[in-house]
Amino acid sequence: MPTKYDSLKVESGTKERLRYVAAIEDRAQYQVLDEALAEYIERHADRFRAGIDRMTAVLRRGDRALAAHMTGLGEEDLARLEGR
């Protein structure tokens, strides 16, 4: 199956550094990005797991807790907005 490529927006300075790194290593830019992202995810896996655990806890508390989390409002504030 052929590989699908999508465009990605980055700051111009980042794009320039990516071009340099890819040229120095004689690799395609997407290969450099793929490797960098994989390393980033591996290095920060604990943070991602903690974030997933936090979101799971919010989801277990129900819709109001989820709405509060997504809006940054307290559950009490949402209840007042709902007229409760």
N, C-alpha and C positions, 0 to 999 in steps of 0.2 A: 504494500500500500504506500503511495507516495506521501511524503511529508508535507504538511500544510504549514504555510508561513503566514503570519499576521504582522501588521505594522505595530509598532510600539512607540509611544511618544516619550521622549526623555529630554532633559535640558540639553542645550547645545554643547555645553562643556562636557557633559557625560558622554554624549555621542562622539565628541572628538577624542576623549580618552579611550572609548571603546574601539574606535577606528585604529588608534595607535597600538593598543594592546593586541588586537587581532592581527595587525600587520607585522608586529614584532614576533608574534608566535606563529605566523603563517597559518592562521585559522580564520574561519568565517566568524563574523560578528555574532551570529546567533549561537555558535558553539561556545564562545566566551561567556555570553549571557546565560546560556543553559547551565554551564558549569558553575558560574558565580551564584545563580539562584539556588542550585542544588546544595552548594556549600553553605549558603546563608540559612536555608531551611534546616539543614542538619545542625548547624551551630546554635540556632535559636529554637530548637525543638521543644525545650522545656517551657519557653514562653508561649509557644503555640498550644501546647498541651494545657497550660494554665488558663489560657484564653478560652479554649474549648470547654474546660471544666467550669469556668465562670458562666459561660453561656448556657451550658447544660443545667446548671443550678437555677438560672433565671427562668429557663423554659419549664422546669419542674414546678415553679411557683405560679405558673399560669399566665394568661393573656395580659392582665393588668401589670404584672411585673415586667413582662416583655415590653409592653408599651412604655412603661416608665423608663426602662433601660434605654430604649431606642430614642426617646425624646429628651432624656436627661431630667425629666420631672420626677418628683417623688410619687409614690403610689397614692398618698393622701391628696396631693395636688390633682392627680387624675380623677380621683373620686369626686372632688369638688367640681371639676369641669363637667363631670357627668351628672352633676346635680345631686349627689349622694351625701 
